[in-house]
Amino acid sequence: MPRDPFDQDADDLPRIGPAGEAIGLSPRMIRYLEEQGVIAAERGPGPRGHRHYPPPELHLGRAAARAMDAGHPTATLRALRDLAERRIADVRASGDPLAWFELLALARSVEIARRADEAPAGPPDPTAAPQRPPRKP
């Protein structure tokens, strides 16, 4: 059975260079997003404590860069992350199974949409209706 990426040890997670390459951001930008509280790294053991990034943080980093490119400030992104974390804390405190279901359904829908948006364009669907050429005026 494959391991859940959320359960990976810090040593198994990518460090800042490979993490940046994986999502198309420079290490400097990743550090900036972390300093601004938009993403969070796990620190490795030992005195050097290298940054390691779990997959959800990498997805947040990529989405944050897109939002910033669209003109949204990091303060807004940090506030949205804080809001999400507070919502999770409220659900945990309530113990309401329906609230947990809501959060899990939302997380699943977000993951499906993310994968669809990031999927490489494949060959055309052979079962799809053929495209007609545009009509000439």
N, C-alpha and C positions, 0 to 999 in steps of 0.2 A: 504494500500500500504506500503511495507516495506521501511524503511528509507535507504537512500544511505549511505554506510559506510563512504564516504568521507565527509559527512555533520554532523557527530557525534560531540557532545559537548565533550570537553576534559574530563569531569567527567565520560563519558560513555566509554572512551577508556581504554585499559589495561595499568596499571602502569608497571614499569620496571620488577618486578618479574614475574607476569603472562604473560607479553609479551615475556620474555625470555623463559619461559616454553613452550609457544605456538609455538615458532620457534626453540627450541632446543639450545638456546644460554644462557650463564650465564649472570646475570646482569652486571658483570664486562666487558664482551665482548661487550654488548650493549652500555655501557658507553664509551668504547674505540672507537667503530664505530662512536658514536656521537661526541666524541672529535676530531676525525679525519675528520669530515665533510662528512662521508659516509651516515649516516642516520640523521634524525632530529626528536627531540621530541617536543611535544607541552607541555608547562608548565601550570600546573593547577593554579587556583586562590589561593590567600592567601600567607602568608609569606613563607610557605614551598615550594610552587611551584613544586609539584611532577611532574616527567616526565610522560607523557602519549603518547602512540604510536598508530597512525592511521594505519589501515591495510596496506596501501602502504609502509609505513616505515618498517613494519614487514617483508614484502616480500623482500624489499631491503636488510634488515639485513640478512635474510636467504641466499639470493643470494650472498651477500658480503662475508659471511663466507665460502661459497663454492668456490668462486673465490680466497679467501685468502688460502684456503686449497690446491688449484691448483697452488699456488705460486705467485699470483698477489698481488702487494703491495697496501696498502690503498691509496697511492698517485694517483695511476692509477684509482682506483674506485672513488675517490673524483673528479678527472679530468673528468671522464665520466659523473658523476652526474652534475657537473658544465656545461658541454657541453649540456646536455639535457635541463637544466634550461635556458641556453642562447638561445637554439633553440626555446623553448616555448616563451620566451620574444620577439624574432624576429617575430614569427608568430603573436603574439598579436599586436605588433606594426604595422605589415603590414595589418592586418585585412583581409587577403586573405582567403576566404572560402575554397579554395582547399588545402591550407596549413593546415588549421584546420582539414579538412577531413583526410589528410595524417597522422597527429599526432594521431587522434582518431582511425584510422584504425590500426596503429602500436600498440597503447595501447591495443586495443581489441585483436589483434593477440598475443601479449605478455601474456595477461591474459588467453587466451585459452590455450596457450602452458604451462603456469605455472600450471594451473589446471590439465591438462593432466599429467604433470610430477609428480604432488603431489597426484594424484588419487590413492586410495588403489586398489590393485589388486582384482578384483571381480571374480565371478564364470566364468567359460569358456562360451563363446558365443555358444548357442545351434545351431545356424545357420551356424557356421563356419565349414569348411571342417575338417573331423577327421584327427588327426595327425597320420602318419604312424610310426611304430617303425623303428629304424635304421636298415639297412641291415647288416647282419652278413657277415664278410669277408670269 
